[in-house]
Amino acid sequence: MMHHAPTKIPHNSSMLGHQIPRLHLSTLPATIFITHYSLLITHYSLLTMKLLVVCASLDLAQPFSATPAWWQLMKALYEIGVDVVATPYQGPALESLWWRAEANPAKWQGDAFKAVRDVARKIVGEKPPVQLPVSNQQELKTHNQQPITNDDESASDKLIRRAVQTFITPLWLKHLDRILIKQPDIDAVLVLTAPLNHLIGVAAEIQRKHGKPVFYYDGDVPASLPSMSGFASGFRIYQGADPGEYAAVISNSKGGEDALKALGAKAVHTVFYGADPEVFSPVDVPAQDIDVMFYGHGREYRQQWVADMIAAPSNTMPESRFAVRGTKLGDLGRTELLPYLSFSKLREYACRSKINLCITRRAHASVFASSSSRPFELSAMGCCIVANPYEGIETWFEPGKELFVVHSQEEAIDRYKYLLGHEAERLAMGQAARERVLKEHTFQHRARQLVGIVKQYI
């Protein structure tokens, strides 16, 4: 993999440490001159943006599946010249090379709540995995326009939400107010999947007092929407919330835009997930010793596809090595469980595998272009991907060229057998998928899109 040397910045520059290079006008046609300087102005304008990001967590050890994506997004913002200040809603304030961290103003309260919740789950037991009924899928597809109600919110959820709003929300308002007073050059505030109903009134007050737009990015649409049953371990983030207090709501789902507007969002934008092609890059391995591999956690919303694409084929194809790196996936037949190591181990496992499975939860797969991280990560690593049906997947990748989609257990088995016997086709598909990511789906692409959205409101 090629690594490019960083651009050298002259110390005597006058524009945020940068200097527009001199051009000899007599040697350039007017159109080239104008184009060159237009591009430079566009580039340097990015360098004037400063974002305050409230991230659900900065700690990769916390059980938040989107945290690796937010790391990549903030890294990409830094790489295109945006100054990022990050503060975590849950867990410690971790510094990095790409952002400066501000403290979590309610860290001990959050830690105490998590400890109590974990003890309660051990005593009472966790809720069973949620499976999405057909009726709920239809509600999502037609974007039920009913207003939010709290009827499906349990008494304990209501009690927790009210306690948070009484004791935690004021801490966050004071915290963000203090940061914006101390750093008045911050242009906007971006909330990344922190619970919407834990921050009621914060966005409205920040915008009133400081005149800075506040954006909410929901990276779990459509699973997070009130019309869904919700993950057994997840927050019900819209109950009691007001999406309309934000300048705009951004999400990972094109098909979820109408539902977010129906919930009261004043403006809605879509920014898909992506992948950092340097973090998720192909790695040399001694051999591809795994035939079929899946990486993921939980059977929620995908129980049938876990059975049809992993458990049953592993029993039908005893000569092939099936492996899984994940937890709470239930009966997996003859499938081998790989050691549960760090997130970074995913790259080695994926590159050791001849076929990588992308089994998307029905919540996302049934609503048009509801992006998740895994297709982009696997593609960035040059993997040969076999996926379950995923509505709108052609928005990002071309089925049959950059990945395969199977529609039944029988089709999955047939596809596995064919691909395991045709190495050249596997490798060509993986290479095509990586090239598509490099062209359209890196987190730098997403960061530039996000900056473009923010600029509309500054």
N, C-alpha and C positions, 0 to 999 in steps of 0.2 A: 504494500500500500504506500502511495506517495504522500509525503508530508511536505507542506509548503512552509517556507520560512515566513515569519511574521513581517508585516510591513514596518519599515523603520520610520520613526516619526521624529522630525527635527526638533531639537529642544527649544529653538527660538520661534516656534510657531505661535500664531496669535489666536487660532480658533481651536480651543480645547486641545491644545498640543498638536494640532495639525496645521499644515500650510498648503494652500492650493498651489500646485507647481506652476512655474512661469511657462508661457508659450510664446513663441515668436509668431506674431500675427501674420507677418509677411509670408510665412512658409505654409500657412494652412488656408484651405478654402473656407469661406464664411460658414458654410453648412457644417463642416467638420468642427470648426471652432465652437459654434453655438452648441452642437450636440455634446462635445467634450465637456464644456462648462456646465451644461444642464445636468449631465450625469454627476459631475463633481458636487454641484449644489445639492442634488438629491441625496448623495452619499453623506455629505457633511451635515445635512439637516437631521439625519438620524442621530448624529452625535450630540445633538442638543436635547435629546429626550431623556428624562429621568423618571423611572417608575418605582412606586412603592408597591410591593407585592405581598399580600397576605396569603400565605400558602398553608394548606391544610396541615402539612408537615414537611420538614426539611430532613427528617431522619429516615433513612432507608430501612432502618430496623423496625420502624413502626408499621402496623398492618394496614397501610393505605396503598392500594395498587397503583394509583396515579403518580405517586411521588417520583419514581424514576423519569416519568414523562416531564414533570415540572422541572426537574434538574436539567433535563436536556433543553427545554424551552428557555429557561433563564440563561443557560450557557449560550444558546443561540442568540438571545437578545444582546448579551455582552459582546458576542463576536461581530454583530452588525453595528456595534457602537452605542448601545443603550446602557445607561447607568442604572443598575438594578439594586434596590434596597429591599431585602426580604425579611419578613417577620412571620414565624410559624404560629398557627392556631393551636397545634398540639405538639408537645415535645420540645426539645432544646433548640436554641437558635444557633444553627451550625453555619460557620463561615465557609466560604469556598473561594476558588480563584475567580469566580464569575459574578459574585454578588457580595455585598456587605450585609451582615445580619443585624437586625434589631431584636431585642429580647421578646420572649413570649410573656405578656403581662399577667397571664393567668396560669403559668406553668404548674405551680404546686396544686392549684385547684383541679386542673386537668388531669394531673397524675393521680390525685386522690380519687377522682371520679372513675378513672380507668381501673384503679385497683379494686374499688368497690364493685364495679360492673363485672370484672373478671371473677371475683369471689362469688358473686351472685350466679354467674353462669355455671360455675363448678357445682354449686348447690342445687340449682333449679334445672340445669342442663340447657344447652343451646337450642334455639328454635330449629325445627326441621328445615332442610333445604327447600327453597321456594321453587315451584315449577309454574311456568306461565300458562294459564288456561287460554284456550282459543279465543274466548270472549274478550279477554284482556288484550290479546294481540289485535283484535278488530278495533277495540276502542282506541288503541294507539295509532292504527293506520288511518282512522277517520278523525283523529285528534279531537276527542270529546271536548266540547266547548263548555262543559259545566263548570261553575266557579269552584274554587277550592273550599272544601269543608274539612272539619276536623273530626268527622264522625268515625273514621277508621283509626284515629289516634288513641292508643290505649291510655288508661289513667296514669300509668307510670311514665309514659312518654310525655304526657301533658305536664306532669309534676316536674319532670326533669327540665323540660323546656322553660317552664315558668321560673324555676330556680336559676337557670342559666341567665335568663333575661333580667332577673333581679340582681344577681351578684357578679356575673361575668361580663355581660354586655357593656355596662358602664366602664369597666376596666379597659375594654377595647376602644371605646370612644375616647377616653382620656389618652390612651397610648398613641393612637393614630393622630390625635390632635397635637400631642407633644412633638411627634416626629415631623409633622408638617410645619409647625411653628419653627422648629429647629432647622429644618431643611426646606425653606420656601421655594427652592428651585425644582422641587418635585412637580411633575406635570400632571400626573394622574395616579389613581390607586386601582390596583387590580386584585380582586379576591379570587383565589384559585381553590374551588371546591370546599372551602370552609363552610360549615353548616349555615345556610341562609337564614334560618329562623333563630339562630343564636346571635345574630348581629342586627336585629331589627332596629331601625332608626339611625344606625351608625352612618350608612351611606348618605342619607338625607341630610344629616347634621354636618357631615364633612363637606358636602357640596355647598350647603348654605353658608357655612362659616369661611371656608377657604376658597371656594370657587373652583375646586378641582373636580373633574369628572371621576366617578367611581364606577368600575365595571365589575360584573360578576361573571366568572367563567364556570359553568357547570359541565364538568367532564364526564358525567355519568348519565347523560340523556340517552335513551328514554327511561332507563331503570330508575332514575331519581324522581320521575314525575308522579304526582299524586294518584293518577289512574293506574299505576303499577302497584303490585303487592309489596314491593320493596325487598331488598336483600335482608336476610335474617339478622345480619350483624350491622346493617347500615343505618344511617340517619334518615328520618323522614324530614327532609330539609325545607319543604314548601309549606307544611302545615303552620299556619300562623304568621307566615312571612309575606312580604310585599315586594315582589320583583320590580314593581314600578318605581321604587325609590332609587334604582340604579340608572345611570345614564344609558346603559345598554346591558343586555344579557348576551353573553357569548356561550356557545356550546359546541360540542363535538358532533352534532347531529343535524344534517340538513333536513331530514324528515321530521325533526322535532320542533322546527321553528314555529309552526302554527300553534302547537300546544303551549309553548312558552309565551307567545303573544296572548293566548287565551288566559293564561295565569296572571296577566297584568303587565308584562314587560313592555316598556315604552318602545324599545328598539331591540332587534334580535340579529345577531350575526353568527356565522358558523366558521370555526377554525378547527379543522380536523387534526387528529393526532398525526404524528410523523415519527421519524427516527433520526438520530445523529449517526451518520454513516461512519464516523470514526469510532464511536463507542460500540456500535453494532456493525462491526466489519468482519469479513471472513478471517478465520484464523487457521493456520496450518495444524493439522492433527495427524498422528501416525497412520490412522486408518478410519474409514467410516464403518465402525463396528456395530452400529445400531441401525436396524432396518427402518423402523417407524417410531417416531418419538413425539410425545406431547408434553408441553410445559403449561401448567395452569393449576388453579386452585378452585375447588368446590364444584358441585354438580348443579348448582342453582341455574335454572333457565336452560340447561343443556343436558339433562339427564339422558334423554333418548339418544342423542348424538354421541355421548361418551360410550354408551353401550354399543351403538352401531359402528362406530369408527375405531374403537379401541378394544373393548372386552370381547365381542363376538369375533372380529377378525383375528385376534391373538389366539383364540381357541381353534379357529379354522385353519390358520397358517402356522402350525407348530414349528416348522422349519425356519421361521423368521423371528428375529428378536424385536419385540415390542418393549418400549420403555416409557416411563412417565416420571417427570420431576414435578411433584405437587402434593397436595393434601386434600382430604375430604372428598375424594372422587368415587368412593364406593367400590363395588365389585368391578375389577378390571381384568378378569379372566387370568390368562397366563402372563400378563404384562409385568415386567420387572420395575420395581420402584427404585429410582436412582437416589443417591444420597441427597438429602435436603441441605444444600450448601448455600453460599451467598448468591445474590442475584447475578453477579458477574460470571458465575459458572454457566449461565444459560448459553453464552456464546460457544463454549467448548462443547456442551451437549448438542447444541443445534448443528454445529459443523461436523460432529461425529456421526450425525444421522443422515441416512440416505433420503428419507422422507420426513418432513416436519408437518405435523397436523396443526391446523388453525381451527379450533372448535369454538365458535363465537356464541355467546349466550343468546337465547331466543329473543330477549328483550331488545338487544342491538340488531340482531340478524333480521328481525321482522319489520323494522322501521327504516325507511330508505336512507342510505348513506349515514348510518350512525357509527362513526369510526371508533375503533379500539386500537390499542397500541400494537398488538401482536402481529397483524399482517405486515405492518411497516418494519417492525424489528426483524422478523424472519426474512423479509425480502432484502433488507439492507445487508444481511449476512450472506446473501446469495443462496438461500435455502430453496430446495424444491418443496413447494407447499401444496398440500391437499386440504381443502376447506369444506365445511358444511355449507348449505345454502345460506347466502348472505345478501339480503336485498340491497342493491346499490353498490356491490363490490366492484362493478365495472367502472365506477367513478374513479377508482384508484388504480386498478390492475385489470389487464385483459385476460379473462378466463380462457384457458387453452393455450395461452402463450406465456403468461407470467405466473400463473398458478392454475390448479385444477379445482373444480367444484364437484362434489359427489352428492347424490340425492337419495341414496339408500345404502343399507348395509352391503347389499350385493354389489353395487357399483363401487363402493369403497374397496372391497376385497379385490375386485377385478382391476381397479386402478393401481392398487399397491403391487399386485403381481406383475402388471405390465411395467411399471416404473422400476421395480427392483431388477427387471431383466433388461433395461435399456438405460444404461448409465449416461450415454451421450445426451439423451433427451432430458434427463434429470439435471445435468450440469448446465445445459443450454437454458432451461427454464429458470434456474436459480440466477444465472447471469443476467437474463432479461429482466427479472424482478429487481435486482439490485440497480441496474441501469435506470429503471423507471423511478426508483426512489431518488437516485442522484439527480435526476432531471426535474422531479416535481414534488417530492415528499420528504425532504429533509426538514429538520426543525428550524433551519435558517429560512426556508420558504415560509414556514408558519410564523416565525418571528416577524418577518417583513410584513406579512399579512396583518398580524396583530398591531404592529406599529401604524400601518395604514388606517386601521379602524380607529385607534386611539386619536389619531390626528384629526379625524372628522369632528371630534368633540372638544378639542383644546381651543 
